[in-house]
Amino acid sequence: MGLRELQDHVHVINQQMARYGVKFGIYKNGSYNERLFPFDPIPRIIEADEFQTLERGLAQRVNALNKFLADIYADKNIIHEGVVPEEFVYRSPGYLAQCEGIRPPKGIYSHISGIDLVKGKNGVWYVLEDNLRIPSGASYPLIARSLCRQCCPQTFRERAIRDNRGYGQALKTIMDHVNCGGINVILTPGRYNSAYFEHSYLAEQSEAVLAESMDLYVENNCVFYRSNHGPVKVGAIYRRLSDDFLDPLCFRPDSLIGVPNLMAAYRAGSVAILNTPGNGVADDKGIYYFVPKMIRYYLGEEPILQNAPTYLPYFKDDLDYTLEHLDDLVIKDVAEAGGYGVVFGSSLPKEKQQALRDKIIEEPRRFISQQVIDFEDLPIMDNERVVGRKADLRAFVLSGEETYVWPCGLTRFSRNPSSFIVNSSQGGGFKDTWVLSH
């Protein structure tokens, strides 16, 4: 592949990333620790034709999920017609009754969607998870590609690799599309957030104002930014904090990082919030099971991308199958994220298996079970050796006037040779994703 130049410069690239603050923060045992998000120089390569299929499948999936959210917070036809059981909506931790009846600007709910996929050794791509709340990670391949271009310009001149530098402009286009009159703001919880580097970097790339809660206030159902030259009206907020903390008058009253009365302004239609509050009902791991049905129901199309084979213990047949084949399945707690709450049945001793069985029987809505996909290993540099490690792909889909699939993505890999868990919060690294052009 002629990538020796990139490999030779990996230490320089990682040093530059540390200098720019490309780090990932982790809260553990009550303390906050920052660490470098390690970059691997050998890219994941996706052929042009293969990406075209991914592009169509990802756009189809996100379009259906947006229609689902519009339906759930309004008419609820998909429940009335028995496609999705109401228990999977109203008992979802992500469902917010406070969002009932609110129609966001232009009717878009998930503006920035992060869809996690793996490629099986059989060559088939499987969707593992939909992230429609505040998916992070786009900034890492952006800055990595930028630094690689500086170190090794010839590598990119000689290969037909699609340019990934349009993400910031695409994000700006989305914010402008739903803007209700005013400036675009990226709302960050502050520098101790695990993805603070991304917040500041994307604000720069999209020409938005980076703000914390104390920089914003609501007056007469409008949001204003405290600038050095006086108050400035805000028309769109790309929020990078969880629903619970957005507005202490609507959600958690103890939140110090939210904006009081923000939800009142949002309900009044004077500001757009990207992604909209309440999206968690659509990326609940239990709802994931129903996404292929949503595609058929809302779009009248067959799903282009497959789910991983999934069972819902909520249904008796699936419960029986899960309990009988626990050794062969991975069990996921629907309320967990970041690689937590994922248990491989084969890794548990008999007494813990029994305890898990009892939990599943007691709270079947809380769990899903999936077949273990033997997904492909990608080459990574381990000191001077090239070794194989499990890797996934987070694809980014931006929804505005049109649905845009970014021709890049965040490829995360496990640094543990025996682990299938690739999340950065679990110690993984990342690499660039080269989408080849024709």
Stockholm file with secondary structure:
# STOCKHOLM 1.0

chainA/1-438         MGLRELQDHVHVINQQMARYGVKFGIYKNGSYNERLFPFDPIPRIIEADEFQTLERGLAQRVNALNKFLADIYADKNIIHEGVVPEEFVYRSPGYLAQCEGIRPPKGIYSHISGIDLVKGKNGVWYVLEDNLRIPSGASYPLIARSLCRQCCPQTFRERAIRDNRGYGQALKTIMDHVNCGGINVILTPGRYNSAYFEHSYLAEQSEAVLAESMDLYVENNCVFYRSNHGPVKVGAIYRRLSDDFLDPLCFRPDSLIGVPNLMAAYRAGSVAILNTPGNGVADDKGIYYFVPKMIRYYLGEEPILQNAPTYLPYFKDDLDYTLEHLDDLVIKDVAEAGGYGVVFGSSLPKEKQQALRDKIIEEPRRFISQQVIDFEDLPIMDNERVVGRKADLRAFVLSGEETYVWPCGLTRFSRNPSSFIVNSSQGGGFKDTWVLSH
#=GR chainA/1-438 SS CCCHHHHHTHHHHHHHHHHHTCEEEEEETTEEEEEECCEEEEEEEECHHHHHHHHHHHHHHHHHHHHHHHHHTTTCHHHHTTSSCTHHHHTCTTCCGGGTTCCCGGGCSCSEEEEEEEEBTTSCEEEEEEECSSCCCTHHHHHHHHHHHHHCHHHHHSSCBCCCTTHHHHHHHHHHHHCCSSEEEEECCCTTSTTHHHHHHHHHHHTCEEECGGGEEEETTEEEEEETTEEEEEEEEEECSCGGGTCTTTSCTTCSSSCTTHHHHHHHTSSEEESCTTGGGTSCHHHHTTHHHHIIIIICCCCSSEECCEECTTSHHHHHHHHHTGGGEEEEETTCCTTTTEEEGGGSCHHHHHHHHHHHHHCGGGEEEEECCCBCEEEEEETTEEEEEEEEEEEEEEESSSEEECSCCEEEECSSTTCCCCCGGGTCEEEEEEEBCC
#=GC SS_cons         CCCHHHHHTHHHHHHHHHHHTCEEEEEETTEEEEEECCEEEEEEEECHHHHHHHHHHHHHHHHHHHHHHHHHTTTCHHHHTTSSCTHHHHTCTTCCGGGTTCCCGGGCSCSEEEEEEEEBTTSCEEEEEEECSSCCCTHHHHHHHHHHHHHCHHHHHSSCBCCCTTHHHHHHHHHHHHCCSSEEEEECCCTTSTTHHHHHHHHHHHTCEEECGGGEEEETTEEEEEETTEEEEEEEEEECSCGGGTCTTTSCTTCSSSCTTHHHHHHHTSSEEESCTTGGGTSCHHHHTTHHHHIIIIICCCCSSEECCEECTTSHHHHHHHHHTGGGEEEEETTCCTTTTEEEGGGSCHHHHHHHHHHHHHCGGGEEEEECCCBCEEEEEETTEEEEEEEEEEEEEEESSSEEECSCCEEEECSSTTCCCCCGGGTCEEEEEEEBCC
//
